[in-house]
Amino acid sequence: MIPNVLADRYASSALKEIWSAEGRIVLEREFWIAVMKAQRELGLPIAEEVIADYEQVRDQVNLESIDARERISRHDVKARIEEFNELAGHEEIHKGMTSRDLTENVEQLQVFSSLRIIHRKAVATLAALARRASDWRDVVMAGRTHNVAAQPTTFGKRLAMFGEELIDSFVRFEHLLENYPVRGLKGAVGTQMDQLSLFEGDPARIHELEGKVAAHLGLPNDWVCVGQVYPRSLDLRVVSALTELASAPSSMCSTLRLMAGHELASEGFAKGQTGSSAMPHKMNARSCERVNGFHIILKGYLAMGAGLSGQQWNEGDVSCSVVRRVMLPDAFFAADGLFETFLTILGQMQIFEGTIARENERYMPFLLSTSFLMGAVKEGAGRETAHEAIKEHALAVARELRDGTLTQNDLLDRLAADERIPLSRDNLQAVFESGQTNTGAARSQVDAFAEAVAELSERHPDAAAYSPGDIL
């Protein structure tokens, strides 16, 4: 079998099991058995012994035998029906059902089960992010816009910024999970004609049958007026939710890669790990790069989902089949690998406070230029005059630091010597010392983020305690 790199290398065993060929066949057989049991309870003459015979061989999956049958019938569902019937010694499954009654529901169960796994890991990610943000709540650093130093912030605040984005995406993701609708047994064009024929036209029993099927699948909602297939806009919604949920982790990893390049932070480095085969000193942000790569993959599958949405012919067709067979499992494999990797990063990442302090020394006088401006204005200087003086000296200091003629930022000394700035060196130093620890509401924002995550963790304590598995 041709390997699936996303599944084999990155996805967790639980997710791989859901989408494996064997796992899917067992799900189908469980579904057939659940339908038989419901039909028997509602009056169809299906013996308990027959159902027991099917249950006894449910897990006997021979892929080669099923493939051989499909090569003859050219119909995958027909091949799996024949295989299960021969194993059980009966022909009682699939009564009143079409292929889509089977495949749509089972695929939706795979999707729903996968959504629950990702939900768990998203909660764990938020819990880990909140811990890290609180750990580094007070570490002052240069905040950057356009990747240029702008104003003081804290590293905890930077993490909380990405964390709040993840919370916002999580709310919509959870809404999808709590309202995900199942197609049910609707027949060839959605009218439930065959099931009604089995039950002598009794709509009450058909409604009850639908309820039993939904209960077996455990899905929270159901389609009523659906046709042969459920709307593929639902698949788009699923892949879109995965892509959005992965956006905050991807942005944070992009930022961590930038910080690693300036030795401000690291994603962590496991014992024995090699950063470069040629350059022993390198500690590459390979896991962050992987997270960014997974997000690109998800956006590719999002384009595929968008391509299927709005393309349904009449009550349905199967032109979407080949796309969905790739898109749905692989989107979940990518999302699963992304969160497993990101959780590992959060557990291992480091910051280098010495390098951060040296960067602060270099940039902090620039970052506090507005404070110097306000101080000069309060002492009677014209705003534009003071602004021009500060700009002149700041640009000169920056230029000399860059070309190496200056080794230490002496902006305060230059401002003190300029008659246009009515502040003494001691006054400027006082403004500087007060301002370099002033990060606005950064600390309280970290606290607000941590509090929001704590409430979420209380609702999902097992998910919040999840730890990632071993990954390459």
C-alpha positions as CSV (number, residue, x, y, z in Angstrom):
1,M,0.0,0.0,0.0
2,I,1.3,3.5,-0.9
3,P,2.1,5.3,2.4
4,N,0.3,8.4,3.5
5,V,3.0,10.7,4.8
6,L,0.7,12.8,6.9
7,A,-0.8,9.7,8.6
8,D,2.3,7.6,8.9
9,R,4.7,10.4,10.1
10,Y,2.6,13.0,12.0
11,A,-0.9,11.9,13.0
12,S,-1.7,10.2,16.3
13,S,-2.7,6.5,16.5
14,A,-6.3,7.4,17.6
15,L,-6.9,9.5,14.5
16,K,-5.2,7.0,12.1
17,E,-7.5,4.3,13.5
18,I,-10.6,6.3,12.6
19,W,-9.6,6.7,9.0
20,S,-7.8,3.4,8.4
21,A,-9.4,1.0,5.9
22,E,-9.9,-1.6,8.5
23,G,-11.3,0.9,11.0
24,R,-13.8,2.2,8.4
25,I,-15.0,-1.3,7.6
26,V,-15.6,-2.1,11.2
27,L,-17.6,1.2,11.6
28,E,-19.7,0.3,8.6
29,R,-20.4,-3.1,10.0
30,E,-21.3,-1.6,13.3
31,F,-23.7,0.7,11.5
32,W,-25.3,-2.1,9.6
33,I,-25.8,-4.0,12.8
34,A,-27.3,-1.0,14.5
35,V,-29.7,-0.5,11.6
36,M,-30.7,-4.2,11.8
37,K,-31.4,-4.0,15.5
38,A,-33.5,-0.8,15.1
39,Q,-35.4,-2.4,12.2
40,R,-36.1,-5.5,14.3
41,E,-37.3,-3.5,17.3
42,L,-39.7,-1.7,14.9
43,G,-41.2,-4.8,13.6
44,L,-39.0,-6.2,10.7
45,P,-38.6,-10.0,10.8
46,I,-34.9,-10.2,11.6
47,A,-34.0,-13.0,14.0
48,E,-31.7,-12.2,17.0
49,E,-29.6,-15.2,16.0
50,V,-28.9,-13.6,12.6
51,I,-27.8,-10.3,14.2
52,A,-25.6,-12.3,16.6
53,D,-23.9,-14.1,13.7
54,Y,-23.1,-10.7,12.1
55,E,-21.7,-9.4,15.4
56,Q,-19.5,-12.5,15.8
57,V,-17.6,-11.7,12.5
58,R,-17.7,-8.0,12.7
59,D,-14.0,-7.6,13.3
60,Q,-12.9,-10.2,10.7
61,V,-11.6,-7.8,8.0
62,N,-9.8,-9.2,5.0
63,L,-8.9,-6.2,2.7
64,E,-7.5,-8.4,-0.1
65,S,-10.8,-10.4,-0.3
66,I,-12.9,-7.2,-0.4
67,D,-10.6,-5.7,-3.1
68,A,-10.9,-8.8,-5.2
69,R,-14.7,-8.6,-5.0
70,E,-14.6,-4.9,-6.0
71,R,-12.5,-5.6,-9.0
72,I,-15.4,-7.8,-10.3
73,S,-18.4,-5.7,-9.2
74,R,-16.7,-2.3,-9.7
75,H,-18.7,-1.2,-6.7
76,D,-17.0,-0.7,-3.3
77,V,-20.1,-0.9,-1.2
78,K,-21.4,-4.0,-3.0
79,A,-18.1,-5.7,-2.4
80,R,-18.2,-5.0,1.4
81,I,-21.9,-6.1,1.6
82,E,-21.0,-9.4,-0.1
83,E,-18.0,-10.0,2.2
84,F,-19.9,-9.3,5.4
85,N,-22.8,-11.5,4.3
86,E,-20.6,-14.4,3.4
87,L,-18.8,-14.2,6.8
88,A,-22.1,-14.2,8.7
89,G,-23.9,-16.7,6.4
90,H,-26.9,-14.4,5.9
91,E,-28.2,-11.7,3.6
92,E,-30.0,-9.4,6.1
93,I,-27.9,-6.2,6.1
94,H,-28.5,-3.1,4.0
95,K,-32.3,-3.5,3.9
96,G,-34.0,-0.5,2.5
97,M,-30.6,1.3,2.2
98,T,-28.7,2.8,-0.6
99,S,-24.9,3.0,-0.8
100,R,-25.1,6.6,0.4
101,D,-27.2,5.6,3.4
102,L,-24.1,3.7,4.5
103,T,-21.2,5.8,3.3
104,E,-22.6,9.3,4.2
105,N,-23.4,8.3,7.8
106,V,-20.1,6.4,8.4
107,E,-18.0,9.2,6.9
108,Q,-19.9,11.7,9.1
109,L,-19.1,9.5,12.1
110,Q,-15.4,9.6,11.1
111,V,-15.5,13.4,10.8
112,F,-17.4,13.8,14.1
113,S,-15.0,11.5,16.0
114,S,-12.0,13.4,14.5
115,L,-13.5,16.7,15.4
116,R,-13.7,15.5,19.0
117,I,-10.0,14.6,19.0
118,I,-9.0,18.0,17.7
119,H,-11.3,19.7,20.2
120,R,-9.5,17.9,23.0
121,K,-6.1,19.0,21.7
122,A,-7.2,22.6,21.2
123,V,-8.3,22.7,24.9
124,A,-4.9,21.3,25.9
125,T,-3.1,23.9,23.7
126,L,-5.0,26.8,25.4
127,A,-4.2,25.4,28.8
128,A,-0.5,25.2,27.9
129,L,-0.5,28.6,26.3
130,A,-2.0,30.1,29.4
131,R,0.6,28.5,31.6
132,R,3.4,29.9,29.4
133,A,1.9,33.4,29.2
134,S,1.6,33.5,33.0
135,D,5.2,32.2,33.4
136,W,6.5,35.1,31.3
137,R,3.9,37.6,32.2
138,D,6.5,40.2,33.5
139,V,9.4,39.7,31.0
140,V,9.6,43.1,29.3
141,M,10.7,43.1,25.7
142,A,10.4,45.2,22.6
143,G,7.1,44.8,20.9
144,R,7.3,45.0,17.1
145,T,5.1,46.2,14.3
146,H,6.2,45.6,10.7
147,N,8.9,43.5,12.5
148,V,10.4,46.8,13.7
149,A,10.8,47.6,17.4
150,A,7.8,49.8,18.4
151,Q,6.8,49.9,22.1
152,P,7.6,47.9,25.3
153,T,5.4,44.8,25.9
154,T,5.9,41.5,27.7
155,F,6.5,38.1,26.3
156,G,3.5,36.8,28.2
157,K,1.4,39.4,26.6
158,R,2.6,38.3,23.2
159,L,1.6,34.7,23.9
160,A,-1.8,35.9,25.3
161,M,-2.3,37.8,22.0
162,F,-2.1,34.5,20.0
163,G,-4.0,32.7,22.7
164,E,-7.0,35.0,22.5
165,E,-7.1,34.5,18.8
166,L,-7.2,30.7,19.4
167,I,-10.0,31.1,22.0
168,D,-12.1,33.0,19.4
169,S,-11.5,30.3,16.8
170,F,-12.3,27.6,19.4
171,V,-15.7,29.1,20.2
172,R,-16.8,28.6,16.5
173,F,-15.1,25.2,16.3
174,E,-17.0,24.1,19.4
175,H,-20.3,25.4,18.0
176,L,-19.7,23.2,14.9
177,L,-19.1,20.2,17.1
178,E,-22.1,20.7,19.2
179,N,-24.4,21.2,16.2
180,Y,-23.0,18.8,13.6
181,P,-25.9,17.3,11.7
182,V,-26.2,13.6,10.5
183,R,-27.8,12.7,7.2
184,G,-29.5,9.5,8.4
185,L,-31.4,6.9,6.3
186,K,-32.9,9.1,3.5
187,G,-32.7,6.8,0.5
188,A,-31.8,7.4,-3.1
189,V,-33.1,11.0,-3.4
190,G,-33.9,11.8,0.2
191,T,-37.6,10.8,0.3
192,Q,-37.0,7.7,2.5
193,M,-39.2,5.7,0.0
194,D,-37.5,2.3,0.5
195,Q,-37.6,2.5,4.3
196,L,-41.3,3.5,4.1
197,S,-42.0,0.5,1.9
198,L,-40.3,-1.8,4.4
199,F,-42.5,-0.4,7.2
200,E,-45.7,-0.4,5.2
201,G,-45.8,3.4,4.8
202,D,-45.7,4.2,8.5
203,P,-43.9,7.5,8.9
204,A,-43.9,7.3,12.7
205,R,-41.8,4.2,12.6
206,I,-39.4,5.8,10.0
207,H,-39.0,8.8,12.3
208,E,-38.2,6.4,15.2
209,L,-35.8,4.5,13.1
210,E,-34.0,7.8,12.2
211,G,-33.8,8.6,15.9
212,K,-32.2,5.2,16.7
213,V,-29.7,5.7,13.9
214,A,-28.7,9.1,15.2
215,A,-28.4,7.7,18.8
216,H,-26.1,5.0,17.5
217,L,-23.9,7.5,15.8
218,G,-24.0,9.9,18.7
219,L,-24.3,13.0,16.5
220,P,-26.1,16.0,18.0
221,N,-28.3,17.1,15.1
222,D,-29.8,15.8,11.9
223,W,-30.8,16.8,8.4
224,V,-34.5,16.5,7.5
225,C,-34.8,17.5,3.9
226,V,-31.5,16.3,2.6
227,G,-31.1,14.5,-0.7
228,Q,-28.8,11.7,-1.7
229,V,-25.8,13.4,-0.1
230,Y,-25.6,15.9,2.7
231,P,-24.6,19.4,1.5
232,R,-20.9,19.6,0.8
233,S,-20.9,23.1,2.3
234,L,-20.8,21.1,5.6
235,D,-17.4,19.7,4.6
236,L,-16.2,23.2,3.7
237,R,-17.3,24.3,7.2
238,V,-15.3,21.5,8.8
239,V,-12.1,22.1,6.9
240,S,-12.6,25.9,7.4
241,A,-12.9,25.4,11.2
242,L,-9.7,23.3,11.2
243,T,-7.9,25.9,9.2
244,E,-9.0,28.8,11.4
245,L,-8.3,26.8,14.6
246,A,-4.7,26.3,13.4
247,S,-4.1,30.0,12.5
248,A,-3.1,31.2,15.9
249,P,-0.6,28.4,16.5
250,S,0.9,29.1,13.0
251,S,1.2,32.8,13.6
252,M,2.9,32.2,17.0
253,C,5.3,29.7,15.4
254,S,6.2,32.3,12.7
255,T,6.9,34.8,15.5
256,L,9.0,32.2,17.4
257,R,11.0,31.5,14.3
258,L,11.8,35.2,14.0
259,M,12.8,35.4,17.7
260,A,14.9,32.3,17.4
261,G,16.9,34.0,14.6
262,H,17.8,36.8,17.0
263,E,18.4,34.3,19.9
264,L,15.6,35.8,22.0
265,A,13.8,32.5,22.3
266,S,13.9,28.9,21.2
267,E,11.3,26.2,20.5
268,G,13.5,23.9,22.7
269,F,16.1,21.4,21.8
270,A,15.8,17.7,22.9
271,K,18.8,15.8,24.2
272,G,20.7,14.4,21.4
273,Q,18.9,16.5,18.7
274,T,20.9,17.7,15.8
275,G,20.1,21.1,14.3
276,S,22.2,20.9,11.2
277,S,24.2,18.0,9.7
278,A,27.0,20.5,8.8
279,M,26.9,23.3,11.4
280,P,26.9,21.9,15.0
281,H,26.0,25.2,16.7
282,K,22.6,25.5,14.9
283,M,19.3,25.1,16.8
284,N,16.8,25.3,14.0
285,A,13.2,26.0,14.7
286,R,12.2,22.9,12.7
287,S,9.0,22.2,14.7
288,C,7.7,25.7,14.2
289,E,8.5,25.4,10.5
290,R,6.5,22.1,10.5
291,V,3.5,23.9,12.1
292,N,3.6,26.6,9.4
293,G,3.8,23.8,6.8
294,F,0.7,22.0,8.2
295,H,-1.2,25.3,8.1
296,I,-0.3,25.7,4.4
297,I,-1.6,22.1,3.8
298,L,-4.8,22.9,5.5
299,K,-5.3,26.0,3.4
300,G,-4.9,23.7,0.3
301,Y,-7.6,21.4,1.5
302,L,-9.7,24.5,2.3
303,A,-9.5,25.4,-1.4
304,M,-10.7,21.8,-2.2
305,G,-13.6,22.1,0.2
306,A,-14.6,25.5,-1.4
307,G,-14.4,23.8,-4.8
308,L,-17.0,21.2,-3.7
309,S,-19.3,23.6,-2.0
310,G,-22.1,24.9,-4.3
311,Q,-21.5,22.2,-7.0
312,Q,-24.3,19.7,-6.1
313,W,-26.3,18.5,-9.1
314,N,-30.0,18.0,-8.3
315,E,-30.3,15.5,-5.3
316,G,-26.6,14.5,-5.5
317,D,-23.8,12.9,-7.5
318,V,-20.5,11.4,-6.7
319,S,-18.1,13.8,-8.5
320,C,-17.0,14.9,-5.0
321,S,-16.0,11.4,-3.9
322,V,-12.4,11.3,-5.0
323,V,-11.8,14.8,-3.6
324,R,-13.4,14.0,-0.2
325,R,-11.4,10.7,0.1
326,V,-8.3,12.8,0.1
327,M,-9.4,16.0,1.7
328,L,-11.3,14.8,4.8
329,P,-8.8,12.4,6.3
330,D,-5.7,14.4,5.3
331,A,-7.1,17.6,6.7
332,F,-7.5,15.9,10.0
333,F,-4.1,14.3,9.8
334,A,-2.6,17.7,9.2
335,A,-4.5,19.4,12.0
336,D,-3.7,16.5,14.4
337,G,0.0,16.7,13.5
338,L,0.0,20.5,13.9
339,F,-1.5,20.4,17.4
340,E,0.7,17.5,18.5
341,T,3.8,19.5,17.3
342,F,2.6,22.8,18.8
343,L,1.9,21.2,22.2
344,T,5.5,19.8,22.2
345,I,6.8,23.3,21.4
346,L,4.9,24.8,24.2
347,G,6.3,22.2,26.6
348,Q,9.9,22.7,25.6
349,M,10.2,26.3,24.5
350,Q,12.6,28.7,26.2
351,I,13.3,32.4,26.3
352,F,16.8,34.0,26.7
353,E,16.4,36.8,29.1
354,G,20.0,37.9,28.7
355,T,19.6,38.5,25.0
356,I,16.2,40.2,25.6
357,A,17.9,42.5,28.1
358,R,20.6,43.4,25.6
359,E,18.0,44.1,23.0
360,N,16.1,46.3,25.5
361,E,19.2,48.3,26.1
362,R,19.7,48.9,22.4
363,Y,16.1,49.8,21.6
364,M,14.4,51.0,24.8
365,P,15.5,54.7,24.4
366,F,13.9,54.6,21.0
367,L,10.8,52.9,22.3
368,L,10.4,55.7,24.9
369,S,10.8,58.6,22.5
370,T,7.1,59.5,22.9
371,S,7.6,59.7,26.7
372,F,10.6,62.1,26.2
373,L,8.5,64.1,23.8
374,M,5.6,64.5,26.3
375,G,8.1,65.4,29.1
376,A,9.6,68.2,26.9
377,V,6.2,69.5,26.0
378,K,5.2,69.7,29.7
379,E,8.3,71.8,30.4
380,G,7.3,74.3,27.8
381,A,8.9,73.1,24.5
382,G,6.9,73.3,21.3
383,R,5.8,69.9,20.2
384,E,7.0,70.1,16.7
385,T,10.3,71.6,17.8
386,A,10.9,68.8,20.3
387,H,9.7,66.2,17.9
388,E,12.2,67.3,15.3
389,A,15.0,67.3,17.9
390,I,14.2,63.8,19.1
391,K,13.9,62.5,15.6
392,E,17.2,64.0,14.5
393,H,19.1,62.5,17.4
394,A,17.3,59.1,17.3
395,L,18.0,58.6,13.6
396,A,21.7,59.6,14.2
397,V,22.1,57.1,17.1
398,A,20.4,54.3,15.1
399,R,22.6,55.0,12.1
400,E,25.8,54.9,14.2
401,L,24.7,51.7,16.0
402,R,24.1,50.0,12.7
403,D,27.4,51.1,11.1
404,G,29.5,50.2,14.2
405,T,30.7,53.7,15.1
406,L,28.6,53.6,18.3
407,T,28.5,50.6,20.6
408,Q,26.0,51.8,23.2
409,N,22.8,53.8,22.8
410,D,23.5,57.3,24.1
411,L,20.3,59.0,23.0
412,L,19.6,60.4,26.5
413,D,23.0,62.1,26.6
414,R,22.4,63.8,23.2
415,L,18.9,64.9,24.2
416,A,20.2,66.4,27.5
417,A,22.8,68.4,25.5
418,D,20.2,69.8,23.1
419,E,18.8,73.2,24.1
420,R,15.6,72.4,22.3
421,I,14.8,69.8,24.9
422,P,14.2,71.5,28.3
423,L,15.0,68.3,30.3
424,S,18.1,67.6,32.3
425,R,20.0,64.3,32.1
426,D,18.6,63.3,35.4
427,N,15.0,64.2,34.3
428,L,15.5,62.1,31.1
429,Q,16.9,59.2,33.2
430,A,13.8,59.4,35.5
431,V,11.5,59.3,32.5
432,F,13.5,56.4,31.1
433,E,13.5,54.3,34.3
434,S,9.8,54.9,34.7
435,G,9.0,54.1,31.1
436,Q,11.1,51.0,30.6
437,T,8.9,49.0,32.9
438,N,5.7,50.6,31.7
439,T,4.0,48.0,29.4
440,G,0.5,49.5,29.7
441,A,-2.1,46.9,30.3
442,A,0.0,44.0,29.2
443,R,0.1,42.2,32.5
444,S,-3.6,42.5,33.2
445,Q,-4.3,41.3,29.7
446,V,-2.3,38.2,30.4
447,D,-4.3,37.7,33.6
448,A,-7.6,38.0,31.7
449,F,-6.5,35.4,29.2
450,A,-5.4,33.0,31.9
451,E,-8.8,33.4,33.6
452,A,-10.7,32.7,30.4
453,V,-8.7,29.6,29.8
454,A,-9.2,28.5,33.4
455,E,-12.9,28.6,32.9
456,L,-12.6,26.5,29.8
457,S,-10.3,24.0,31.5
458,E,-12.9,23.6,34.3
459,R,-15.4,22.5,31.7
460,H,-13.0,20.1,30.0
461,P,-10.5,18.9,32.7
462,D,-9.4,15.8,30.9
463,A,-8.7,17.6,27.7
464,A,-6.8,20.4,29.5
465,A,-4.5,17.7,31.1
466,Y,-3.7,16.0,27.7
467,S,0.0,15.7,26.8
468,P,1.3,15.1,23.3
469,G,2.8,11.8,22.2
470,D,6.3,11.3,20.9
471,I,6.8,12.8,17.5
472,L,9.7,12.9,15.1
